[in-house]
Amino acid sequence: MAWLHICAPKGATPTATSRCECGRDRTAIGHKRVLALITDHEAHRTACPLRTHQEGRAAA
């Protein structure tokens, strides 16, 4: 399971944390970096080794 926590109080610098049971633990501070972490978190959810099952997949 992957979690994304975003904190963006009015008038303050936003922060975000992306964590996953696979060991992923990333943080971001600032608008641009938080937006980049959101995109990266979404990509991780599809590529996480805990979510991708190798059984039954055809060899490339």
PyMOL Python script that loads the backbone (N, CA, C, O; Angstrom):
from pymol import cmd

cmd.read_pdbstr("""\
ATOM      1  N   MET A   1       0.825  -1.171   0.000  1.00  0.00           N
ATOM      2  CA  MET A   1       0.000   0.000   0.000  1.00  0.00           C
ATOM      3  C   MET A   1       0.877   1.245   0.000  1.00  0.00           C
ATOM      4  O   MET A   1       1.878   1.312   0.714  1.00  0.00           O
ATOM      5  N   ALA A   2       0.503   2.202  -0.787  1.00  0.00           N
ATOM      6  CA  ALA A   2       1.249   3.461  -0.881  1.00  0.00           C
ATOM      7  C   ALA A   2       0.399   4.596  -0.323  1.00  0.00           C
ATOM      8  O   ALA A   2      -0.811   4.646  -0.544  1.00  0.00           O
ATOM      9  N   TRP A   3       1.047   5.508   0.407  1.00  0.00           N
ATOM     10  CA  TRP A   3       0.363   6.650   1.005  1.00  0.00           C
ATOM     11  C   TRP A   3       0.996   7.942   0.523  1.00  0.00           C
ATOM     12  O   TRP A   3       2.215   8.033   0.380  1.00  0.00           O
ATOM     13  N   LEU A   4       0.176   8.923   0.278  1.00  0.00           N
ATOM     14  CA  LEU A   4       0.639  10.257  -0.095  1.00  0.00           C
ATOM     15  C   LEU A   4      -0.012  11.238   0.865  1.00  0.00           C
ATOM     16  O   LEU A   4      -1.238  11.325   0.934  1.00  0.00           O
ATOM     17  N   HIS A   5       0.808  11.978   1.608  1.00  0.00           N
ATOM     18  CA  HIS A   5       0.308  12.959   2.559  1.00  0.00           C
ATOM     19  C   HIS A   5       0.761  14.334   2.099  1.00  0.00           C
ATOM     20  O   HIS A   5       1.957  14.580   1.942  1.00  0.00           O
ATOM     21  N   ILE A   6      -0.195  15.230   1.885  1.00  0.00           N
ATOM     22  CA  ILE A   6       0.105  16.586   1.429  1.00  0.00           C
ATOM     23  C   ILE A   6      -0.393  17.572   2.479  1.00  0.00           C
ATOM     24  O   ILE A   6      -1.521  17.466   2.961  1.00  0.00           O
ATOM     25  N   CYS A   7       0.453  18.522   2.822  1.00  0.00           N
ATOM     26  CA  CYS A   7       0.092  19.566   3.764  1.00  0.00           C
ATOM     27  C   CYS A   7       0.329  20.910   3.079  1.00  0.00           C
ATOM     28  O   CYS A   7       1.461  21.251   2.736  1.00  0.00           O
ATOM     29  N   ALA A   8      -0.746  21.666   2.885  1.00  0.00           N
ATOM     30  CA  ALA A   8      -0.638  22.942   2.181  1.00  0.00           C
ATOM     31  C   ALA A   8      -1.468  24.008   2.896  1.00  0.00           C
ATOM     32  O   ALA A   8      -2.511  24.423   2.390  1.00  0.00           O
ATOM     33  N   PRO A   9      -1.010  24.452   4.067  1.00  0.00           N
ATOM     34  CA  PRO A   9      -1.751  25.488   4.790  1.00  0.00           C
ATOM     35  C   PRO A   9      -1.747  26.811   4.023  1.00  0.00           C
ATOM     36  O   PRO A   9      -0.786  27.130   3.323  1.00  0.00           O
ATOM     37  N   LYS A  10      -2.799  27.551   4.159  1.00  0.00           N
ATOM     38  CA  LYS A  10      -2.904  28.835   3.466  1.00  0.00           C
ATOM     39  C   LYS A  10      -1.762  29.756   3.889  1.00  0.00           C
ATOM     40  O   LYS A  10      -1.543  29.993   5.077  1.00  0.00           O
ATOM     41  N   GLY A  11      -1.044  30.267   2.901  1.00  0.00           N
ATOM     42  CA  GLY A  11       0.044  31.202   3.146  1.00  0.00           C
ATOM     43  C   GLY A  11       1.362  30.564   3.550  1.00  0.00           C
ATOM     44  O   GLY A  11       2.327  31.276   3.829  1.00  0.00           O
ATOM     45  N   ALA A  12       1.425  29.227   3.587  1.00  0.00           N
ATOM     46  CA  ALA A  12       2.659  28.544   3.982  1.00  0.00           C
ATOM     47  C   ALA A  12       3.188  27.689   2.831  1.00  0.00           C
ATOM     48  O   ALA A  12       2.478  27.439   1.857  1.00  0.00           O
ATOM     49  N   THR A  13       4.409  27.255   2.948  1.00  0.00           N
ATOM     50  CA  THR A  13       5.030  26.408   1.935  1.00  0.00           C
ATOM     51  C   THR A  13       4.442  24.997   2.028  1.00  0.00           C
ATOM     52  O   THR A  13       4.429  24.407   3.109  1.00  0.00           O
ATOM     53  N   PRO A  14       3.953  24.448   0.903  1.00  0.00           N
ATOM     54  CA  PRO A  14       3.393  23.100   0.938  1.00  0.00           C
ATOM     55  C   PRO A  14       4.487  22.039   1.095  1.00  0.00           C
ATOM     56  O   PRO A  14       5.622  22.222   0.654  1.00  0.00           O
ATOM     57  N   THR A  15       4.117  20.934   1.731  1.00  0.00           N
ATOM     58  CA  THR A  15       5.006  19.791   1.882  1.00  0.00           C
ATOM     59  C   THR A  15       4.233  18.531   1.527  1.00  0.00           C
ATOM     60  O   THR A  15       3.004  18.508   1.585  1.00  0.00           O
ATOM     61  N   ALA A  16       4.964  17.480   1.157  1.00  0.00           N
ATOM     62  CA  ALA A  16       4.325  16.205   0.841  1.00  0.00           C
ATOM     63  C   ALA A  16       5.273  15.064   1.197  1.00  0.00           C
ATOM     64  O   ALA A  16       6.495  15.205   1.147  1.00  0.00           O
ATOM     65  N   THR A  17       4.676  13.937   1.556  1.00  0.00           N
ATOM     66  CA  THR A  17       5.428  12.724   1.853  1.00  0.00           C
ATOM     67  C   THR A  17       4.776  11.570   1.104  1.00  0.00           C
ATOM     68  O   THR A  17       3.556  11.410   1.125  1.00  0.00           O
ATOM     69  N   SER A  18       5.605  10.769   0.444  1.00  0.00           N
ATOM     70  CA  SER A  18       5.143   9.584  -0.262  1.00  0.00           C
ATOM     71  C   SER A  18       5.817   8.381   0.378  1.00  0.00           C
ATOM     72  O   SER A  18       7.043   8.271   0.381  1.00  0.00           O
ATOM     73  N   ARG A  19       4.998   7.475   0.924  1.00  0.00           N
ATOM     74  CA  ARG A  19       5.528   6.279   1.578  1.00  0.00           C
ATOM     75  C   ARG A  19       4.826   5.044   1.034  1.00  0.00           C
ATOM     76  O   ARG A  19       3.681   5.101   0.587  1.00  0.00           O
ATOM     77  N   CYS A  20       5.540   3.933   1.082  1.00  0.00           N
ATOM     78  CA  CYS A  20       4.980   2.676   0.607  1.00  0.00           C
ATOM     79  C   CYS A  20       5.520   1.541   1.467  1.00  0.00           C
ATOM     80  O   CYS A  20       6.606   1.648   2.036  1.00  0.00           O
ATOM     81  N   GLU A  21       4.767   0.465   1.559  1.00  0.00           N
ATOM     82  CA  GLU A  21       5.194  -0.701   2.317  1.00  0.00           C
ATOM     83  C   GLU A  21       6.443  -1.350   1.741  1.00  0.00           C
ATOM     84  O   GLU A  21       7.110  -2.120   2.433  1.00  0.00           O
ATOM     85  N   CYS A  22       6.773  -1.052   0.482  1.00  0.00           N
ATOM     86  CA  CYS A  22       7.964  -1.635  -0.138  1.00  0.00           C
ATOM     87  C   CYS A  22       9.249  -0.964   0.351  1.00  0.00           C
ATOM     88  O   CYS A  22      10.344  -1.419   0.020  1.00  0.00           O
ATOM     89  N   GLY A  23       9.128   0.114   1.134  1.00  0.00           N
ATOM     90  CA  GLY A  23      10.292   0.806   1.653  1.00  0.00           C
ATOM     91  C   GLY A  23      10.472   2.213   1.105  1.00  0.00           C
ATOM     92  O   GLY A  23      11.351   2.943   1.562  1.00  0.00           O
ATOM     93  N   ARG A  24       9.671   2.597   0.154  1.00  0.00           N
ATOM     94  CA  ARG A  24       9.745   3.940  -0.419  1.00  0.00           C
ATOM     95  C   ARG A  24       9.393   4.973   0.648  1.00  0.00           C
ATOM     96  O   ARG A  24       8.415   4.806   1.377  1.00  0.00           O
ATOM     97  N   ASP A  25      10.186   6.038   0.741  1.00  0.00           N
ATOM     98  CA  ASP A  25       9.944   7.110   1.700  1.00  0.00           C
ATOM     99  C   ASP A  25      10.565   8.382   1.133  1.00  0.00           C
ATOM    100  O   ASP A  25      11.764   8.614   1.284  1.00  0.00           O
ATOM    101  N   ARG A  26       9.743   9.204   0.480  1.00  0.00           N
ATOM    102  CA  ARG A  26      10.228  10.429  -0.154  1.00  0.00           C
ATOM    103  C   ARG A  26       9.447  11.624   0.350  1.00  0.00           C
ATOM    104  O   ARG A  26       8.267  11.517   0.683  1.00  0.00           O
ATOM    105  N   THR A  27      10.124  12.776   0.402  1.00  0.00           N
ATOM    106  CA  THR A  27       9.474  14.007   0.825  1.00  0.00           C
ATOM    107  C   THR A  27       9.759  15.116  -0.175  1.00  0.00           C
ATOM    108  O   THR A  27      10.722  15.052  -0.939  1.00  0.00           O
ATOM    109  N   ALA A  28       8.907  16.129  -0.157  1.00  0.00           N
ATOM    110  CA  ALA A  28       9.083  17.291  -1.027  1.00  0.00           C
ATOM    111  C   ALA A  28       8.628  18.540  -0.297  1.00  0.00           C
ATOM    112  O   ALA A  28       7.677  18.506   0.485  1.00  0.00           O
ATOM    113  N   ILE A  29       9.317  19.643  -0.559  1.00  0.00           N
ATOM    114  CA  ILE A  29       8.973  20.937   0.024  1.00  0.00           C
ATOM    115  C   ILE A  29       8.925  21.960  -1.106  1.00  0.00           C
ATOM    116  O   ILE A  29       9.868  22.066  -1.890  1.00  0.00           O
ATOM    117  N   GLY A  30       7.838  22.708  -1.190  1.00  0.00           N
ATOM    118  CA  GLY A  30       7.675  23.722  -2.228  1.00  0.00           C
ATOM    119  C   GLY A  30       6.701  23.270  -3.299  1.00  0.00           C
ATOM    120  O   GLY A  30       6.523  22.074  -3.528  1.00  0.00           O
ATOM    121  N   HIS A  31       6.075  24.231  -3.951  1.00  0.00           N
ATOM    122  CA  HIS A  31       5.033  23.943  -4.939  1.00  0.00           C
ATOM    123  C   HIS A  31       5.498  23.009  -6.047  1.00  0.00           C
ATOM    124  O   HIS A  31       4.869  21.978  -6.286  1.00  0.00           O
ATOM    125  N   LYS A  32       6.579  23.350  -6.723  1.00  0.00           N
ATOM    126  CA  LYS A  32       7.044  22.543  -7.857  1.00  0.00           C
ATOM    127  C   LYS A  32       7.446  21.142  -7.429  1.00  0.00           C
ATOM    128  O   LYS A  32       7.134  20.168  -8.115  1.00  0.00           O
ATOM    129  N   ARG A  33       8.134  21.032  -6.306  1.00  0.00           N
ATOM    130  CA  ARG A  33       8.594  19.719  -5.846  1.00  0.00           C
ATOM    131  C   ARG A  33       7.435  18.856  -5.361  1.00  0.00           C
ATOM    132  O   ARG A  33       7.445  17.641  -5.562  1.00  0.00           O
ATOM    133  N   VAL A  34       6.444  19.462  -4.730  1.00  0.00           N
ATOM    134  CA  VAL A  34       5.276  18.699  -4.298  1.00  0.00           C
ATOM    135  C   VAL A  34       4.512  18.178  -5.513  1.00  0.00           C
ATOM    136  O   VAL A  34       4.091  17.021  -5.529  1.00  0.00           O
ATOM    137  N   LEU A  35       4.329  19.012  -6.521  1.00  0.00           N
ATOM    138  CA  LEU A  35       3.648  18.563  -7.737  1.00  0.00           C
ATOM    139  C   LEU A  35       4.416  17.427  -8.410  1.00  0.00           C
ATOM    140  O   LEU A  35       3.811  16.476  -8.905  1.00  0.00           O
ATOM    141  N   ALA A  36       5.752  17.523  -8.430  1.00  0.00           N
ATOM    142  CA  ALA A  36       6.570  16.460  -9.012  1.00  0.00           C
ATOM    143  C   ALA A  36       6.444  15.169  -8.194  1.00  0.00           C
ATOM    144  O   ALA A  36       6.407  14.078  -8.762  1.00  0.00           O
ATOM    145  N   LEU A  37       6.378  15.288  -6.871  1.00  0.00           N
ATOM    146  CA  LEU A  37       6.234  14.103  -6.027  1.00  0.00           C
ATOM    147  C   LEU A  37       4.876  13.443  -6.231  1.00  0.00           C
ATOM    148  O   LEU A  37       4.777  12.217  -6.200  1.00  0.00           O
ATOM    149  N   ILE A  38       3.846  14.225  -6.436  1.00  0.00           N
ATOM    150  CA  ILE A  38       2.521  13.664  -6.710  1.00  0.00           C
ATOM    151  C   ILE A  38       2.570  12.815  -7.979  1.00  0.00           C
ATOM    152  O   ILE A  38       2.059  11.695  -8.000  1.00  0.00           O
ATOM    153  N   THR A  39       3.181  13.345  -9.027  1.00  0.00           N
ATOM    154  CA  THR A  39       3.317  12.603 -10.287  1.00  0.00           C
ATOM    155  C   THR A  39       4.145  11.345 -10.083  1.00  0.00           C
ATOM    156  O   THR A  39       3.791  10.278 -10.585  1.00  0.00           O
ATOM    157  N   ASP A  40       5.252  11.464  -9.346  1.00  0.00           N
ATOM    158  CA  ASP A  40       6.117  10.320  -9.076  1.00  0.00           C
ATOM    159  C   ASP A  40       5.386   9.266  -8.235  1.00  0.00           C
ATOM    160  O   ASP A  40       5.555   8.068  -8.461  1.00  0.00           O
ATOM    161  N   HIS A  41       4.587   9.702  -7.281  1.00  0.00           N
ATOM    162  CA  HIS A  41       3.822   8.778  -6.437  1.00  0.00           C
ATOM    163  C   HIS A  41       2.828   7.983  -7.282  1.00  0.00           C
ATOM    164  O   HIS A  41       2.685   6.774  -7.104  1.00  0.00           O
ATOM    165  N   GLU A  42       2.148   8.659  -8.194  1.00  0.00           N
ATOM    166  CA  GLU A  42       1.195   7.974  -9.073  1.00  0.00           C
ATOM    167  C   GLU A  42       1.897   6.927  -9.930  1.00  0.00           C
ATOM    168  O   GLU A  42       1.367   5.835 -10.137  1.00  0.00           O
ATOM    169  N   ALA A  43       3.085   7.256 -10.428  1.00  0.00           N
ATOM    170  CA  ALA A  43       3.854   6.305 -11.235  1.00  0.00           C
ATOM    171  C   ALA A  43       4.301   5.123 -10.381  1.00  0.00           C
ATOM    172  O   ALA A  43       4.292   3.982 -10.841  1.00  0.00           O
ATOM    173  N   HIS A  44       4.689   5.396  -9.149  1.00  0.00           N
ATOM    174  CA  HIS A  44       5.132   4.315  -8.265  1.00  0.00           C
ATOM    175  C   HIS A  44       4.005   3.330  -7.982  1.00  0.00           C
ATOM    176  O   HIS A  44       4.240   2.126  -7.886  1.00  0.00           O
ATOM    177  N   ARG A  45       2.804   3.827  -7.850  1.00  0.00           N
ATOM    178  CA  ARG A  45       1.675   2.935  -7.567  1.00  0.00           C
ATOM    179  C   ARG A  45       1.496   1.878  -8.641  1.00  0.00           C
ATOM    180  O   ARG A  45       1.044   0.773  -8.341  1.00  0.00           O
ATOM    181  N   THR A  46       1.836   2.184  -9.877  1.00  0.00           N
ATOM    182  CA  THR A  46       1.709   1.188 -10.943  1.00  0.00           C
ATOM    183  C   THR A  46       2.962   0.332 -11.081  1.00  0.00           C
ATOM    184  O   THR A  46       2.896  -0.762 -11.642  1.00  0.00           O
ATOM    185  N   ALA A  47       4.111   0.810 -10.577  1.00  0.00           N
ATOM    186  CA  ALA A  47       5.367   0.080 -10.734  1.00  0.00           C
ATOM    187  C   ALA A  47       5.856  -0.583  -9.453  1.00  0.00           C
ATOM    188  O   ALA A  47       6.880  -1.266  -9.480  1.00  0.00           O
ATOM    189  N   CYS A  48       5.178  -0.409  -8.358  1.00  0.00           N
ATOM    190  CA  CYS A  48       5.619  -0.947  -7.061  1.00  0.00           C
ATOM    191  C   CYS A  48       5.768  -2.460  -7.133  1.00  0.00           C
ATOM    192  O   CYS A  48       4.880  -3.148  -7.637  1.00  0.00           O
ATOM    193  N   PRO A  49       6.888  -2.984  -6.631  1.00  0.00           N
ATOM    194  CA  PRO A  49       7.085  -4.435  -6.666  1.00  0.00           C
ATOM    195  C   PRO A  49       6.050  -5.200  -5.830  1.00  0.00           C
ATOM    196  O   PRO A  49       5.827  -6.386  -6.075  1.00  0.00           O
ATOM    197  N   LEU A  50       5.428  -4.558  -4.869  1.00  0.00           N
ATOM    198  CA  LEU A  50       4.400  -5.223  -4.082  1.00  0.00           C
ATOM    199  C   LEU A  50       3.064  -5.292  -4.821  1.00  0.00           C
ATOM    200  O   LEU A  50       2.209  -6.109  -4.479  1.00  0.00           O
ATOM    201  N   ARG A  51       2.885  -4.453  -5.813  1.00  0.00           N
ATOM    202  CA  ARG A  51       1.623  -4.439  -6.568  1.00  0.00           C
ATOM    203  C   ARG A  51       1.719  -5.161  -7.892  1.00  0.00           C
ATOM    204  O   ARG A  51       0.697  -5.583  -8.432  1.00  0.00           O
ATOM    205  N   THR A  52       2.922  -5.317  -8.434  1.00  0.00           N
ATOM    206  CA  THR A  52       3.087  -5.981  -9.724  1.00  0.00           C
ATOM    207  C   THR A  52       3.361  -7.462  -9.463  1.00  0.00           C
ATOM    208  O   THR A  52       4.251  -7.812  -8.688  1.00  0.00           O
ATOM    209  N   HIS A  53       2.609  -8.300 -10.101  1.00  0.00           N
ATOM    210  CA  HIS A  53       2.761  -9.739  -9.940  1.00  0.00           C
ATOM    211  C   HIS A  53       3.428 -10.308 -11.178  1.00  0.00           C
ATOM    212  O   HIS A  53       2.959 -10.096 -12.296  1.00  0.00           O
ATOM    213  N   GLN A  54       4.513 -11.026 -10.982  1.00  0.00           N
ATOM    214  CA  GLN A  54       5.251 -11.588 -12.100  1.00  0.00           C
ATOM    215  C   GLN A  54       4.641 -12.904 -12.574  1.00  0.00           C
ATOM    216  O   GLN A  54       4.889 -13.308 -13.710  1.00  0.00           O
ATOM    217  N   GLU A  55       3.860 -13.580 -11.753  1.00  0.00           N
ATOM    218  CA  GLU A  55       3.272 -14.850 -12.139  1.00  0.00           C
ATOM    219  C   GLU A  55       2.291 -14.654 -13.280  1.00  0.00           C
ATOM    220  O   GLU A  55       1.469 -13.738 -13.260  1.00  0.00           O
ATOM    221  N   GLY A  56       2.385 -15.506 -14.254  1.00  0.00           N
ATOM    222  CA  GLY A  56       1.452 -15.459 -15.359  1.00  0.00           C
ATOM    223  C   GLY A  56       1.779 -14.455 -16.440  1.00  0.00           C
ATOM    224  O   GLY A  56       1.053 -14.362 -17.429  1.00  0.00           O
ATOM    225  N   ARG A  57       2.860 -13.697 -16.277  1.00  0.00           N
ATOM    226  CA  ARG A  57       3.227 -12.725 -17.297  1.00  0.00           C
ATOM    227  C   ARG A  57       4.092 -13.405 -18.339  1.00  0.00           C
ATOM    228  O   ARG A  57       4.954 -14.217 -18.003  1.00  0.00           O
ATOM    229  N   ALA A  58       3.868 -13.079 -19.590  1.00  0.00           N
ATOM    230  CA  ALA A  58       4.671 -13.635 -20.679  1.00  0.00           C
ATOM    231  C   ALA A  58       6.042 -12.995 -20.682  1.00  0.00           C
ATOM    232  O   ALA A  58       6.180 -11.801 -20.416  1.00  0.00           O
ATOM    233  N   ALA A  59       7.053 -13.787 -20.983  1.00  0.00           N
ATOM    234  CA  ALA A  59       8.421 -13.273 -21.047  1.00  0.00           C
ATOM    235  C   ALA A  59       8.548 -12.372 -22.257  1.00  0.00           C
ATOM    236  O   ALA A  59       7.975 -12.645 -23.311  1.00  0.00           O
ATOM    237  N   ALA A  60       9.293 -11.312 -22.101  1.00  0.00           N
ATOM    238  CA  ALA A  60       9.473 -10.347 -23.196  1.00  0.00           C
ATOM    239  C   ALA A  60      10.494 -10.841 -24.180  1.00  0.00           C
ATOM    240  O   ALA A  60      10.777 -10.163 -25.168  1.00  0.00           O
TER     241      ALA A  60
END
""", "prot")
cmd.dss("prot")
cmd.show_as("cartoon", "prot")
cmd.util.cbc("prot")
cmd.orient("prot")
